[in-house]
Amino acid sequence: MQRSRKRKQEESSSCSKESATKSARNDVVVDPYPSHPRPTPVECRAVRDDLLALHGFPQRFEKYRKLRLPPLPHTSSPGLDGGGGTPVKLDPSDGDDVNGSSQKESVLDGLVSIILSQNTTDVNSQRAFASLKSAFPTWQDVLAADSKSIENAIRCGGLAVTKASCIKKMLSCLLERKGKLCLEYLRDLTVDEIKTELSHFKGIGPKTVACVLMFHLQRDDFPVDTHVIQIGKAIGWVPAVADRKKAYLHLNRRIPDELKFDLNCLLFTHGKLCHECTQKGANQKRKESHESSCPLLTYCGDVFKSSSPN
């Protein structure tokens, strides 16, 4: 009996222990490659413009881009105030309903959709989120449901067991800490405070946090996924030995805030469509005779070499 009680106490405090450990790790943010001078602001703008000319702005990210734009004069834009792009807070009592189709996508909606998007296609992750919404009217219903039911609802998105566990633990931790299933309070916090808050949730890593910041909180952040780091290494923006965490820290220090959103969406899209500008693709391309249509191969040749010493 005592052992069972002790186990429950340990489980209930796991959220606090996890957050304390992660918060300590988030305190110091430094560039891991201070002597690596790339990318420069000029490079960032040039690559953004080249990819924009090649692909146009990706349609799938257009709704998030609109949230970052100031409203037109003499018009009201849902979700924006008159201050040039500052998001208006959603009503917490409405904004975090799973199936609130009349509501804008809430921060909690966004976090769950990002969890479901991991290691699967866009189509499958969207199907999984729609299925979850259909099966459970509110996030309270998701939390109350047994894990198997959640797994069945999101199975089409892959990794159902892992993702269902992550979602349930996140919701449980959120309710324990805040007393309600709502993340709209994050809109009032600084970027560092948001990172600390989201680090309380087990299974929510740096890339997920960065995506929430950029897409759902309209903050200037630069998530690094497989496509971004591959292209970054190929064009010399990060050292070849960089891992994803260090690449994230370096690129967020080097890329101008006003270019982060467009550049990230374009690099992600380009990485899905083109394999010529990655290290593997560039090497393969050198063996082919036809001319490439990838504009980033130009940067693989270090056209923008900095005169600063390494």
Stockholm file with secondary structure:
# STOCKHOLM 1.0

chainA/1-310         MQRSRKRKQEESSSCSKESATKSARNDVVVDPYPSHPRPTPVECRAVRDDLLALHGFPQRFEKYRKLRLPPLPHTSSPGLDGGGGTPVKLDPSDGDDVNGSSQKESVLDGLVSIILSQNTTDVNSQRAFASLKSAFPTWQDVLAADSKSIENAIRCGGLAVTKASCIKKMLSCLLERKGKLCLEYLRDLTVDEIKTELSHFKGIGPKTVACVLMFHLQRDDFPVDTHVIQIGKAIGWVPAVADRKKAYLHLNRRIPDELKFDLNCLLFTHGKLCHECTQKGANQKRKESHESSCPLLTYCGDVFKSSSPN
#=GR chainA/1-310 SS CHHHHHHHHHHHTHHHHHHHHHHHHHSCCCCSCTTCCCSCHHHHHHHHHHHHHHHCSCGGGHHHHHHTSCCCTTCCCTTBCTTTSCBCCCCHHHHTBTTCTTSCCCHHHHHHHHHHHTTSCHHHHHHHHHHHHHHCSBHHHHHHSCHHHHHHHHGGGSCHHHHHHHHHHHHHHHHHHHSSSCCGGGGGSCHHHHHHHHTTSTTCCHHHHHHIIIIISCCCCCCCCHHHHHHHHHTTSSCTTCCHHHHHHHHHHHSCHHHHHHHHHHHHHHHHHCCSSSHHHHHHHTTCCSCCCCTTHHHHTTTTCCSSCC
#=GC SS_cons         CHHHHHHHHHHHTHHHHHHHHHHHHHSCCCCSCTTCCCSCHHHHHHHHHHHHHHHCSCGGGHHHHHHTSCCCTTCCCTTBCTTTSCBCCCCHHHHTBTTCTTSCCCHHHHHHHHHHHTTSCHHHHHHHHHHHHHHCSBHHHHHHSCHHHHHHHHGGGSCHHHHHHHHHHHHHHHHHHHSSSCCGGGGGSCHHHHHHHHTTSTTCCHHHHHHIIIIISCCCCCCCCHHHHHHHHHTTSSCTTCCHHHHHHHHHHHSCHHHHHHHHHHHHHHHHHCCSSSHHHHHHHTTCCSCCCCTTHHHHTTTTCCSSCC
//
